[in-house]
Amino acid sequence: MKILVTGAAGQLGQCLDVACRQHEVVGLDRHALDITELVKVREAISKYRPDLLINASAFNDVDGAESRVREAYAINAVGPRILAVATAAHGIPVLHVSTDYVFDGTSQRPYHEFDATNPLSTYGASKLAGEEAVRSLNPKHYVVRTAWLFWESGRNFLTSMYGLAARPELRVASDQFGSPTYVPHLAVGISQLIETEAFGTYHLAGRGGASRWELVSDLFRRLDVTSSVFPVSHREFPTPAQRPSYSVLTSVQKPHIELPSWQEGLEEFPSRLKR
């Protein structure tokens, strides 16, 4: 199978190149392909003639999206719409990656694929709009929601916390819960999903839930970091964008593809940070 990956320079794009190595992967970063340009997307599809397109492009600056609304919607909503239209015209399946931030965090249990969405932020709303465009415009679609991605390369919550490890103490929110997901595990899950041809919406995230404080505390313990990590309310860190206080993901879809636990991802992450 020939797979065209957009956003190939990002964390997920790089990991997909490894996880899908049994296939022919053509990776295009945002400089090689602007997914918001219909003509460019059509040209790329005509040139490479993929059997599947995976959209790993995204505007991921959650707080920045509140002031850069047009840009967030262009990349997270208009881009996926264009990809869906262009792939559907050739009968090509498309896989689009979305987020737990399409939920409002009021659930008392993990969210599954059929739960009602209600995003709190511009970022979440733009990602939901992208999902809806893909679902409505290409019947051969996979929509994959994931959460709290971390990997040793690139910028994410855990690499940022690791960069602060020299401080004697840190204060981390203990009242925000999600599903921390190690990016290589997500890439493997996607590689398994695309073999099924079972189109639909899926939750692929690190198994189990954790608070941000629990996540950082576990990382520092594994790294023998001596900084004290104090649990505090997220209200101590006001941000432009509102985030769901609880967005742990689970899956009830068939086929059932379960990622390793977030703890297993954290076992691999520190060893690679030290290299």
Rosetta blueprint (number, residue, H / E / L):
1 M L
2 K E
3 I E
4 L E
5 V E
6 T E
7 G L
8 A L
9 A L
10 G L
11 Q H
12 L H
13 G H
14 Q H
15 C H
16 L H
17 D H
18 V H
19 A H
20 C L
21 R L
22 Q L
23 H L
24 E E
25 V E
26 V E
27 G E
28 L E
29 D L
30 R L
31 H L
32 A L
33 L L
34 D L
35 I L
36 T L
37 E L
38 L H
39 V H
40 K H
41 V H
42 R H
43 E H
44 A H
45 I H
46 S H
47 K H
48 Y H
49 R L
50 P L
51 D L
52 L E
53 L E
54 I E
55 N E
56 A L
57 S L
58 A L
59 F L
60 N L
61 D L
62 V L
63 D L
64 G H
65 A H
66 E H
67 S L
68 R L
69 V H
70 R H
71 E H
72 A H
73 Y H
74 A H
75 I H
76 N H
77 A H
78 V H
79 G H
80 P H
81 R H
82 I H
83 L H
84 A H
85 V H
86 A H
87 T H
88 A H
89 A L
90 H L
91 G L
92 I L
93 P L
94 V E
95 L E
96 H E
97 V E
98 S E
99 T E
100 D H
101 Y H
102 V H
103 F L
104 D L
105 G L
106 T L
107 S L
108 Q L
109 R L
110 P L
111 Y E
112 H L
113 E L
114 F L
115 D L
116 A L
117 T L
118 N L
119 P L
120 L L
121 S L
122 T H
123 Y H
124 G H
125 A H
126 S H
127 K H
128 L H
129 A H
130 G H
131 E H
132 E H
133 A H
134 V H
135 R H
136 S H
137 L H
138 N L
139 P L
140 K L
141 H E
142 Y E
143 V E
144 V E
145 R E
146 T E
147 A L
148 W L
149 L E
150 F E
151 W L
152 E L
153 S L
154 G L
155 R L
156 N L
157 F H
158 L H
159 T H
160 S H
161 M H
162 Y H
163 G L
164 L L
165 A L
166 A L
167 R L
168 P L
169 E E
170 L E
171 R E
172 V E
173 A E
174 S L
175 D L
176 Q L
177 F E
178 G E
179 S L
180 P L
181 T E
182 Y E
183 V H
184 P H
185 H H
186 L H
187 A H
188 V H
189 G H
190 I H
191 S H
192 Q H
193 L H
194 I L
195 E L
196 T L
197 E L
198 A L
199 F L
200 G E
201 T E
202 Y E
203 H E
204 L L
205 A L
206 G L
207 R E
208 G L
209 G L
210 A E
211 S E
212 R H
213 W H
214 E H
215 L H
216 V H
217 S H
218 D H
219 L H
220 F H
221 R H
222 R H
223 L H
224 D L
225 V L
226 T L
227 S L
228 S E
229 V E
230 F E
231 P E
232 V E
233 S L
234 H H
235 R H
236 E H
237 F L
238 P L
239 T L
240 P L
241 A L
242 Q L
243 R L
244 P L
245 S L
246 Y E
247 S L
248 V L
249 L E
250 T L
251 S L
252 V L
253 Q L
254 K L
255 P L
256 H L
257 I L
258 E L
259 L L
260 P L
261 S E
262 W H
263 Q H
264 E H
265 G H
266 L H
267 E H
268 E H
269 F H
270 P H
271 S H
272 R H
273 L H
274 K L
275 R L
